[in-house]
């Protein structure tokens, strides 16, 4: 059982969408809430860069305002989506499709692949390059390590 101070690995995939249909938004919300509680493991991006910033900027949301809202209010997920609906300048089916296509189709950058593959070990097929898939495997390994102490 975890204590209220132990880090929690955000095992929610970037490939998951909430009712708005925006992939990665649930993961971003979770990482920001965990960070606000001091429970996000070290090294996890939380709001800036990568898919995090891509989602907010593509929706036309002020990234800093979104981070401040989630980290100060710690809303449940549906309240977070209501905030997004109210503040997004570009919440259209086309924008959602653009975000989702990028989340589904982005490969992990070549600069990150060697370290990630070394961490995950030889059982991950070389043809798996999608960022969300490799991030999922890394999260699952980190969760296993946290739970088993390995």
Secondary structure in CASP SS format (residue, H / E / C, confidence):
PFRMAT SS
TARGET T0000
AUTHOR 0000-0000-0000
METHOD secondary structure of the structure
MODEL  1
X C 1.00
X C 1.00
X C 1.00
X C 1.00
X C 1.00
X C 1.00
X C 1.00
X C 1.00
X C 1.00
X C 1.00
X C 1.00
X C 1.00
X C 1.00
X C 1.00
X C 1.00
X C 1.00
X E 1.00
X C 1.00
X C 1.00
X C 1.00
X C 1.00
X C 1.00
X E 1.00
X C 1.00
X H 1.00
X H 1.00
X H 1.00
X H 1.00
X H 1.00
X H 1.00
X H 1.00
X H 1.00
X H 1.00
X H 1.00
X H 1.00
X H 1.00
X C 1.00
X C 1.00
X C 1.00
X C 1.00
X C 1.00
X C 1.00
X C 1.00
X C 1.00
X C 1.00
X C 1.00
X C 1.00
X C 1.00
X C 1.00
X H 1.00
X H 1.00
X H 1.00
X H 1.00
X H 1.00
X H 1.00
X H 1.00
X H 1.00
X H 1.00
X H 1.00
X C 1.00
X C 1.00
X C 1.00
X H 1.00
X H 1.00
X H 1.00
X H 1.00
X H 1.00
X H 1.00
X H 1.00
X H 1.00
X H 1.00
X H 1.00
X H 1.00
X C 1.00
X C 1.00
X C 1.00
X H 1.00
X H 1.00
X H 1.00
X H 1.00
X H 1.00
X H 1.00
X H 1.00
X H 1.00
X H 1.00
X H 1.00
X H 1.00
X C 1.00
X C 1.00
X C 1.00
X C 1.00
X C 1.00
X H 1.00
X H 1.00
X H 1.00
X H 1.00
X H 1.00
X H 1.00
X H 1.00
X H 1.00
X H 1.00
X H 1.00
X H 1.00
X H 1.00
X H 1.00
X C 1.00
X E 1.00
X C 1.00
X C 1.00
X H 1.00
X H 1.00
X H 1.00
X H 1.00
X H 1.00
X H 1.00
X H 1.00
X H 1.00
X H 1.00
X H 1.00
X H 1.00
X C 1.00
X C 1.00
X C 1.00
X C 1.00
X C 1.00
X C 1.00
X C 1.00
X C 1.00
X C 1.00
X E 1.00
X H 1.00
X H 1.00
X H 1.00
X H 1.00
X H 1.00
X H 1.00
X H 1.00
X H 1.00
X H 1.00
X H 1.00
X H 1.00
X H 1.00
X H 1.00
X H 1.00
X H 1.00
X H 1.00
X H 1.00
X H 1.00
X C 1.00
X C 1.00
END
